[in-house]
């Protein structure tokens, strides 16, 4: 007997809630959620929100980018959330919305494909904590939520061409475009691959047609036209963005498509997009890959009607080929690591088509429980890693009371390892820590990378950013930074009020570069605070002694 819907739904909710709760524990258990660009996004949102409220200080620093950018959703939501919560609680709320939305979109898609496939929900939720999220590419990470929701909507309504369905596709297309151009492209690509495969299955071979030709033609039309018509406005905007503003980068990426290197295949096998903070995470990632492989093999062996899953298999195959062939940079950097989670999402929703529609309770719960293993294992590992990162961040936070409101600062890292370990983690999740300090002290981080970029909705006003004057990104991100500290003041007339350095001086390899930095600090700044207990962080204040007035 086929099991009633209610017990399956109840069990799916239970397992889904456990998986989401594990992810959310990492958001709320620590004061500092470690991501590379997260503090920069929050800083821009906080400053712009204060400017909207009439704050003259931030009003003279931040402005809207005059060029409309689809990289919008996260920034808009963070600005709105400033009205109800402090800056970095707002970030936690947004991250919570992301994890919960991911789970709902995953459940929506799985249930639409095969209600028994809800046992795969924990494995899909595992995919939500990935390289884009850890790097602070929040819009890019949210693209997977949009893909799951939009693809699930298409699958459920693929046999209908009503105006309501077209309107639904239009709403998803608009949301995808406003979230990230990647969300729009990958969602439309996935739907296009699945729809075209469905059309080919329906039309070939006509000699064995079941029903009239008109009936068979209905499948290609209803599967392809509604998403295409609904996407037309967003498609026009997307094409302008890709081939108008970023034509050179788009073309360069397409020209560099190539056969995969062995390392790219190994990255997929090791699922390295899910092991971004520490090498220990690799164990959880490997357990995830092993479970997916085992469940897929079993599903293929037991599958009676695999033909119905061919459209979604085409999505997986297309994503896999694209992942293996794409260059490291395609408009944006680290595209393979960003895209890799979508390959696993695609293979999981393909597995959903292969699982039997009648599944015993024991088999269902075995898959769901097994799926929780990598989720809980990765959470336990990250808890330890996040504790270490927050311990290091505690020393950075000590400088906050010593920074005056409405001042400017830059934060500089000195090295990438400490006591034989990467510092502070595999990713430098402190590189934008100055933005967090500045937000909490109602000040400005002049090194905020997003604030000086032309593809973010909020940016610095002309003359505010310090990166170019200091020597550019490569100089600022060197170990230690090779910058001309006073050049910003000479060019703009603005001061860098504070300089924060973090790292142990004994760990610095390039001693001559550190000496040059120290000489600039000694000649123009005074040391006002050294962190405890390790002394990893130093705060320097601009020394105006002997500086001519004005």
C-alpha positions as CSV (number, residue, x, y, z in Angstrom):
1,X,0.0,0.0,0.0
2,X,1.1,3.5,-0.8
3,X,1.8,5.3,2.5
4,X,-0.5,8.2,3.3
5,X,0.7,11.7,2.6
6,X,0.5,13.0,6.2
7,X,3.1,10.7,7.8
8,X,5.6,11.4,5.0
9,X,5.0,15.1,5.3
10,X,5.4,15.0,9.1
11,X,8.7,13.0,8.9
12,X,10.0,15.3,6.2
13,X,9.3,18.4,8.3
14,X,11.0,16.8,11.3
15,X,14.2,15.9,9.4
16,X,14.2,19.2,7.6
17,X,13.9,21.1,10.9
18,X,16.8,19.2,12.4
19,X,19.0,20.0,9.4
20,X,18.0,23.7,9.3
21,X,18.4,24.0,13.1
22,X,22.0,22.7,12.8
23,X,22.8,25.3,10.2
24,X,21.1,28.1,12.2
25,X,23.1,27.2,15.3
26,X,26.2,28.3,13.5
27,X,24.6,31.7,12.8
28,X,23.3,32.4,16.3
29,X,25.8,30.7,18.6
30,X,28.6,33.1,17.8
31,X,28.8,36.9,17.9
32,X,30.8,37.0,14.6
33,X,29.5,35.0,11.6
34,X,32.7,34.4,9.7
35,X,32.5,35.4,6.0
36,X,34.9,37.3,3.8
37,X,32.5,39.9,2.3
38,X,29.7,39.8,4.8
39,X,30.9,42.7,7.0
40,X,31.4,44.8,3.9
41,X,27.8,44.3,2.8
42,X,26.5,45.1,6.3
43,X,28.6,48.2,6.5
44,X,27.3,49.6,3.2
45,X,23.7,48.8,4.3
46,X,24.1,50.3,7.7
47,X,25.7,53.5,6.3
48,X,23.1,53.9,3.6
49,X,20.3,53.3,6.0
50,X,21.7,56.0,8.3
51,X,22.1,58.3,5.3
52,X,18.4,57.8,4.4
53,X,17.5,58.8,8.0
54,X,19.3,62.1,7.4
55,X,22.6,61.4,9.0
56,X,24.9,64.0,7.5
57,X,28.1,62.0,8.2
58,X,27.1,59.0,6.3
59,X,25.2,61.1,3.8
60,X,28.5,62.5,2.7
61,X,30.1,59.1,2.3
62,X,27.6,56.7,0.7
63,X,25.3,57.0,-2.4
64,X,23.3,54.7,-4.7
65,X,25.2,53.5,-7.7
66,X,23.7,55.4,-10.7
67,X,24.0,52.3,-12.8
68,X,21.3,49.7,-11.9
69,X,22.8,46.4,-10.9
70,X,21.0,43.1,-10.5
71,X,23.2,42.3,-7.5
72,X,20.5,43.8,-5.3
73,X,18.4,41.5,-3.1
74,X,20.8,41.1,-0.2
75,X,21.7,44.8,0.0
76,X,18.1,45.9,-0.1
77,X,17.1,43.4,2.6
78,X,20.0,44.4,4.8
79,X,19.0,48.0,4.5
80,X,15.4,47.2,5.4
81,X,16.5,45.0,8.4
82,X,18.5,47.9,9.8
83,X,15.2,49.4,10.9
84,X,14.4,46.5,13.2
85,X,17.8,45.3,14.4
86,X,21.5,46.4,15.0
87,X,23.7,45.9,11.9
88,X,25.1,42.4,12.6
89,X,21.9,41.0,14.1
90,X,20.3,42.1,10.8
91,X,22.9,40.0,9.0
92,X,22.0,37.0,11.2
93,X,18.3,37.5,10.4
94,X,19.1,37.6,6.7
95,X,21.2,34.4,7.0
96,X,18.3,32.8,8.8
97,X,15.9,33.8,6.1
98,X,18.4,32.2,3.6
99,X,18.6,28.8,5.4
100,X,14.9,28.6,6.0
101,X,14.1,29.7,2.4
102,X,16.6,27.1,1.1
103,X,14.8,24.3,3.0
104,X,11.3,25.4,1.9
105,X,12.4,25.7,-1.8
106,X,14.1,22.3,-1.6
107,X,11.0,20.7,0.0
108,X,8.7,22.4,-2.6
109,X,10.8,21.0,-5.5
110,X,11.2,17.5,-4.1
111,X,7.5,17.2,-3.2
112,X,6.5,18.3,-6.7
113,X,8.8,15.7,-8.3
114,X,8.1,12.8,-6.0
115,X,6.6,13.1,-2.6
116,X,8.6,10.2,-1.3
117,X,11.8,12.0,-2.3
118,X,11.4,14.3,0.7
119,X,13.8,11.9,2.4
120,X,16.5,13.7,0.3
121,X,15.8,17.0,2.1
122,X,18.7,16.8,4.6
123,X,21.1,16.2,1.8
124,X,19.8,19.2,-0.1
125,X,20.0,21.3,3.0
126,X,23.6,20.3,3.4
127,X,24.3,22.1,0.1
128,X,23.2,25.4,1.6
129,X,26.4,25.9,3.5
130,X,28.9,26.4,0.7
131,X,31.7,28.4,-0.7
132,X,29.6,31.4,-1.9
133,X,28.0,31.7,1.6
134,X,31.4,31.5,3.4
135,X,32.9,34.1,1.1
136,X,30.0,36.4,1.8
137,X,28.6,36.2,-1.7
138,X,25.1,36.2,-0.2
139,X,23.3,37.1,-3.5
140,X,25.1,34.3,-5.3
141,X,24.3,31.8,-2.5
142,X,20.6,32.9,-2.6
143,X,20.7,32.1,-6.3
144,X,20.3,28.4,-5.5
145,X,17.1,29.2,-3.5
146,X,15.7,31.0,-6.5
147,X,16.7,28.1,-8.8
148,X,15.0,25.5,-6.6
149,X,11.9,27.6,-6.2
150,X,11.6,28.5,-9.9
151,X,12.4,25.0,-11.2
152,X,10.0,23.5,-8.8
153,X,7.3,25.9,-10.0
154,X,8.0,25.0,-13.6
155,X,7.9,21.2,-12.9
156,X,4.6,21.5,-11.1
157,X,3.0,23.6,-13.8
158,X,4.8,22.3,-16.9
159,X,1.6,21.0,-18.5
160,X,-0.2,24.3,-18.2
161,X,0.1,27.4,-20.4
162,X,-2.3,29.6,-18.5
163,X,-1.7,33.3,-18.0
164,X,-1.4,32.6,-14.2
165,X,1.5,30.3,-14.9
166,X,3.1,32.8,-17.2
167,X,2.7,35.5,-14.5
168,X,4.3,33.1,-12.0
169,X,7.3,32.6,-14.3
170,X,7.5,36.4,-14.7
171,X,7.7,36.9,-10.9
172,X,10.4,34.3,-10.5
173,X,12.3,35.8,-13.4
174,X,12.2,39.2,-11.9
175,X,13.3,37.8,-8.5
176,X,16.1,35.9,-10.1
177,X,17.4,38.9,-12.0
178,X,17.2,41.2,-9.0
179,X,19.1,38.6,-6.8
180,X,22.0,38.0,-9.2
181,X,22.4,37.6,-12.9
182,X,23.7,34.1,-12.1
183,X,20.4,33.2,-10.5
184,X,18.6,34.2,-13.7
185,X,21.0,32.5,-16.1
186,X,21.3,29.2,-14.2
187,X,17.5,29.0,-13.5
188,X,16.6,29.6,-17.1
189,X,19.3,27.3,-18.3
190,X,18.0,24.5,-16.0
191,X,14.4,25.0,-17.1
192,X,15.5,25.2,-20.7
193,X,17.4,21.9,-20.6
194,X,14.6,20.1,-18.9
195,X,11.9,21.6,-21.1
196,X,13.8,20.9,-24.4
197,X,14.5,17.3,-23.2
198,X,10.8,16.8,-22.5
199,X,9.9,18.2,-25.9
200,X,12.3,15.8,-27.6
201,X,10.9,12.8,-25.7
202,X,7.4,13.8,-26.6
203,X,8.1,14.4,-30.3
204,X,10.3,11.4,-31.1
205,X,9.5,8.8,-32.5
206,X,6.3,9.9,-34.1
207,X,5.6,6.4,-35.5
208,X,4.9,5.1,-32.0
209,X,2.9,8.1,-31.0
210,X,0.3,7.7,-28.3
211,X,-2.6,10.0,-29.3
212,X,-2.7,12.6,-31.9
213,X,0.1,14.8,-33.1
214,X,-1.7,17.9,-31.7
215,X,-1.7,16.2,-28.3
216,X,2.0,15.5,-28.5
217,X,2.8,19.0,-29.6
218,X,1.1,20.4,-26.5
219,X,4.0,19.1,-24.3
220,X,6.7,21.1,-26.1
221,X,4.5,24.2,-26.1
222,X,3.4,24.2,-22.5
223,X,6.8,23.1,-21.2
224,X,8.8,25.8,-23.1
225,X,6.6,28.8,-23.9
226,X,5.3,29.9,-20.5
227,X,8.8,30.2,-18.9
228,X,10.2,31.9,-22.0
229,X,7.3,34.4,-22.3
230,X,7.4,35.2,-18.6
231,X,11.2,35.7,-18.7
232,X,11.3,38.1,-21.6
233,X,11.6,41.4,-19.7
234,X,14.2,40.0,-17.3
235,X,16.0,38.3,-20.3
236,X,16.4,41.7,-22.0
237,X,17.8,43.3,-18.9
238,X,20.2,40.3,-18.4
239,X,21.4,40.4,-22.0
240,X,22.2,44.1,-21.6
241,X,24.1,43.5,-18.4
242,X,26.1,40.6,-19.8
243,X,26.7,41.9,-23.4
244,X,26.4,45.6,-22.9
245,X,28.1,46.6,-19.7
246,X,30.3,43.4,-19.3
247,X,30.6,42.3,-22.9
248,X,34.4,41.9,-22.8
249,X,34.3,39.7,-19.6
250,X,31.4,37.7,-20.8
251,X,33.1,37.0,-24.2
252,X,36.4,36.2,-22.5
253,X,34.8,33.6,-20.3
254,X,33.0,32.0,-23.2
255,X,36.2,31.9,-25.2
256,X,38.0,30.1,-22.4
257,X,35.6,27.2,-22.1
258,X,37.9,24.2,-22.2
259,X,38.2,20.5,-21.5
260,X,38.4,19.9,-17.7
261,X,41.6,19.5,-15.8
262,X,42.1,16.6,-13.5
263,X,42.1,19.0,-10.5
264,X,38.6,20.2,-11.4
265,X,37.3,16.7,-11.3
266,X,39.0,16.0,-8.0
267,X,37.5,19.2,-6.6
268,X,34.0,17.8,-7.5
269,X,34.8,14.4,-6.0
270,X,36.0,16.0,-2.8
271,X,33.1,18.5,-2.9
272,X,35.5,21.2,-1.9
273,X,32.9,23.9,-2.1
274,X,31.6,22.5,1.2
275,X,35.0,22.5,2.9
276,X,35.9,26.2,2.9
277,X,36.9,27.1,6.4
278,X,39.1,24.2,7.5
279,X,40.5,20.9,6.1
280,X,38.5,19.0,8.7
281,X,35.3,19.9,6.8
282,X,36.5,17.6,4.0
283,X,35.4,14.6,6.0
284,X,31.8,15.8,6.1
285,X,32.0,16.7,2.4
286,X,33.3,13.2,1.5
287,X,30.6,11.6,3.5
288,X,28.0,13.7,1.6
289,X,29.4,12.6,-1.8
290,X,29.6,9.0,-0.7
291,X,25.9,9.0,0.4
292,X,24.8,10.7,-2.8
293,X,26.7,8.1,-4.8
294,X,25.3,5.2,-2.9
295,X,21.7,6.5,-3.0
296,X,22.1,7.1,-6.8
297,X,23.4,3.7,-7.5
298,X,20.6,2.0,-5.5
299,X,18.0,4.2,-7.2
300,X,19.3,3.3,-10.6
301,X,19.3,-0.4,-9.9
302,X,15.8,-0.4,-8.5
303,X,14.3,2.2,-11.0
304,X,11.6,0.8,-13.2
305,X,10.8,3.9,-15.3
306,X,13.9,6.0,-15.7
307,X,12.4,7.8,-18.7
308,X,10.4,10.2,-16.6
309,X,13.6,11.5,-15.0
310,X,15.5,12.2,-18.3
311,X,14.5,16.0,-18.3
312,X,16.1,16.5,-14.9
313,X,19.0,14.2,-15.8
314,X,19.6,16.7,-18.7
315,X,19.8,19.5,-16.1
316,X,22.4,17.6,-14.1
317,X,24.4,16.7,-17.2
318,X,24.3,20.3,-18.5
319,X,25.4,21.7,-15.1
320,X,28.2,19.1,-14.8
321,X,29.6,19.8,-18.3
322,X,29.4,23.6,-17.6
323,X,31.2,23.2,-14.3
324,X,34.0,21.1,-15.8
325,X,34.5,23.4,-18.8
326,X,34.1,26.9,-17.3
327,X,37.2,29.1,-16.7
328,X,38.2,30.1,-13.2
329,X,37.0,33.6,-13.9
330,X,33.8,34.4,-15.9
331,X,32.9,38.0,-15.1
332,X,33.5,37.1,-11.5
333,X,36.3,35.1,-9.8
334,X,36.2,31.6,-8.5
335,X,33.3,30.5,-10.7
336,X,33.9,26.8,-10.4
337,X,33.8,26.9,-6.6
338,X,30.7,29.1,-6.8
339,X,28.9,26.8,-9.3
340,X,29.8,23.5,-7.8
341,X,26.9,23.3,-5.3
342,X,24.4,23.5,-8.2
343,X,25.9,20.3,-9.6
344,X,25.0,18.5,-6.4
345,X,21.6,20.1,-6.2
346,X,20.9,19.0,-9.7
347,X,21.9,15.4,-9.1
348,X,19.8,15.2,-6.0
349,X,16.6,16.4,-7.7
350,X,17.4,13.9,-10.5
351,X,17.6,11.1,-7.9
352,X,14.2,12.3,-6.7
353,X,12.8,11.1,-10.1
354,X,14.4,7.7,-9.7
355,X,13.2,6.9,-6.2
356,X,10.2,4.6,-6.1
357,X,6.8,6.3,-5.5
358,X,6.1,3.6,-3.0
359,X,8.8,3.4,-0.4
360,X,8.7,1.6,2.9
361,X,9.0,3.6,6.1
362,X,12.3,1.9,7.0
363,X,14.0,2.7,3.7
364,X,12.7,6.3,3.7
365,X,13.9,6.9,7.2
366,X,17.3,5.3,6.5
367,X,17.9,7.7,3.6
368,X,16.8,10.7,5.7
369,X,18.8,9.7,8.7
370,X,21.9,9.1,6.6
371,X,21.4,12.5,5.0
372,X,21.6,14.1,8.5
373,X,25.0,12.6,9.1
374,X,27.0,15.1,6.9
375,X,24.9,18.0,8.1
376,X,25.5,17.2,11.8
377,X,29.1,16.3,11.2
378,X,29.9,19.5,9.3
379,X,28.1,21.5,12.0
380,X,30.2,19.9,14.7
381,X,33.4,20.6,12.8
382,X,32.4,24.2,12.0
383,X,31.4,24.8,15.7
384,X,35.0,24.1,16.6
385,X,36.4,26.3,13.7
386,X,34.0,29.1,14.4
387,X,35.0,29.1,18.1
388,X,38.6,29.5,17.1
389,X,37.7,32.3,14.6
390,X,35.6,34.1,17.2
391,X,38.4,33.8,19.7
392,X,40.7,35.6,17.3
393,X,38.0,38.1,16.4
394,X,37.7,38.9,20.1
395,X,41.1,40.5,20.0
396,X,40.1,42.6,17.0
397,X,36.9,43.7,18.8
398,X,38.9,45.0,21.7
399,X,39.9,48.1,19.6
400,X,36.3,49.3,19.2
401,X,36.1,51.4,22.4
402,X,39.2,53.2,21.4
403,X,37.9,54.4,18.1
404,X,36.0,57.7,18.0
405,X,32.6,57.9,16.2
406,X,32.5,59.5,12.8
407,X,36.1,58.6,12.0
408,X,37.8,56.6,9.3
409,X,39.9,53.5,9.4
410,X,41.6,50.8,7.5
411,X,42.4,47.3,8.8
412,X,45.5,45.5,7.5
413,X,46.5,41.8,7.8
414,X,50.2,41.0,8.3
415,X,50.4,37.2,7.4
416,X,48.3,34.2,6.5
417,X,49.4,31.6,9.1
418,X,49.8,31.5,12.8
419,X,51.2,28.7,15.0
420,X,51.3,26.4,12.0
421,X,47.7,27.0,11.0
422,X,46.1,29.2,8.4
423,X,45.1,32.5,10.1
424,X,42.3,33.0,10.8
425,X,41.0,30.2,8.5
426,X,41.3,28.8,5.0
427,X,39.5,32.0,4.0
428,X,40.6,35.3,5.3
429,X,37.3,36.0,7.1
430,X,39.0,39.1,8.7
431,X,39.9,40.9,5.5
432,X,36.8,43.0,5.8
433,X,36.7,43.1,9.6
434,X,37.4,46.8,9.5
435,X,33.9,47.2,8.1
436,X,32.4,45.5,11.1
437,X,34.4,47.7,13.5
438,X,33.4,50.8,11.6
439,X,29.7,49.9,11.6
440,X,29.7,49.4,15.3
441,X,31.5,52.7,15.9
442,X,29.4,54.8,13.4
443,X,32.5,55.3,11.3
444,X,33.7,54.3,7.9
445,X,36.0,51.6,6.6
446,X,37.8,53.2,3.7
447,X,39.1,49.8,2.5
448,X,35.6,48.4,1.9
449,X,36.0,46.6,-1.4
450,X,32.3,46.6,-2.3
451,X,32.0,50.4,-1.7
452,X,34.4,51.1,-4.6
453,X,33.0,48.5,-7.0
454,X,30.8,49.5,-9.9
455,X,28.7,46.4,-9.8
456,X,27.2,46.9,-6.3
457,X,24.1,49.0,-5.6
458,X,25.6,51.1,-2.8
459,X,29.0,52.7,-3.2
460,X,31.3,55.4,-1.8
461,X,30.9,58.9,-3.1
462,X,33.6,60.2,-5.3
463,X,36.9,60.7,-3.4
464,X,36.0,58.6,-0.4
465,X,37.6,55.2,-1.2
466,X,41.2,54.8,-0.2
467,X,42.2,51.7,-2.1
468,X,43.5,53.3,-5.3
469,X,45.5,55.9,-3.4
470,X,47.0,53.3,-1.1
471,X,48.3,51.3,-4.1
472,X,45.4,49.1,-5.2
473,X,43.9,45.7,-4.2
474,X,47.1,43.8,-4.8
475,X,49.1,46.1,-2.5
476,X,46.4,46.0,0.2
477,X,46.1,42.2,0.2
478,X,49.8,41.5,0.2
479,X,51.5,40.0,3.3
480,X,52.0,42.5,4.8
481,X,50.4,45.3,2.8
482,X,52.8,47.2,0.5
483,X,51.0,50.6,0.7
484,X,51.7,54.3,0.6
485,X,49.8,55.2,3.8
486,X,49.9,58.9,3.5
487,X,49.1,59.1,-0.3
488,X,45.4,59.0,0.4
489,X,45.6,62.1,2.6
490,X,47.8,63.9,0.0
491,X,45.4,63.1,-2.8
492,X,42.0,63.8,-1.1
493,X,42.7,66.0,1.9
494,X,40.9,63.4,4.0
495,X,42.6,61.6,6.8
496,X,42.7,57.9,7.7
497,X,42.1,58.4,11.4
498,X,42.9,54.9,12.5
499,X,44.9,51.9,11.2
500,X,44.3,48.5,12.6
501,X,46.9,45.7,12.1
502,X,46.2,42.1,12.9
503,X,48.7,39.3,13.0
504,X,51.7,38.2,15.0
505,X,54.8,40.1,13.8
506,X,57.0,37.1,14.4
507,X,55.0,35.2,11.8
508,X,55.7,37.7,9.0
509,X,57.8,36.3,6.1
510,X,58.5,39.6,4.3
511,X,60.3,41.5,7.0
512,X,61.3,44.3,4.8
513,X,57.7,45.1,3.8
514,X,56.7,45.0,7.5
515,X,59.6,47.4,8.2
516,X,58.4,49.9,5.6
517,X,54.8,49.7,7.0
518,X,56.1,50.3,10.5
519,X,58.2,53.2,9.4
520,X,55.1,54.9,7.9
521,X,53.1,54.2,11.1
522,X,55.8,55.5,13.3
523,X,56.2,58.7,11.4
524,X,52.5,59.5,11.1
525,X,50.6,57.5,13.7
526,X,50.8,56.6,17.4
527,X,50.1,53.2,18.9
528,X,47.1,53.6,21.2
529,X,46.1,50.0,22.0
530,X,47.5,46.4,21.8
531,X,45.1,43.5,22.2
532,X,45.3,40.9,24.9
533,X,46.3,38.2,25.6
534,X,48.2,37.4,22.4
535,X,48.9,40.9,21.2
536,X,47.8,40.1,17.7
537,X,46.0,43.3,17.1
538,X,47.3,46.9,17.2
539,X,45.4,50.1,16.9
540,X,47.2,53.2,15.6
541,X,45.7,56.7,15.7
542,X,46.7,59.6,13.4
543,X,49.3,61.7,15.1
544,X,48.5,65.3,14.4
545,X,51.4,66.7,16.4
546,X,53.2,69.1,14.3
547,X,50.7,68.9,11.4
548,X,49.9,72.3,10.0
549,X,46.3,73.4,10.7
550,X,43.8,72.9,7.9
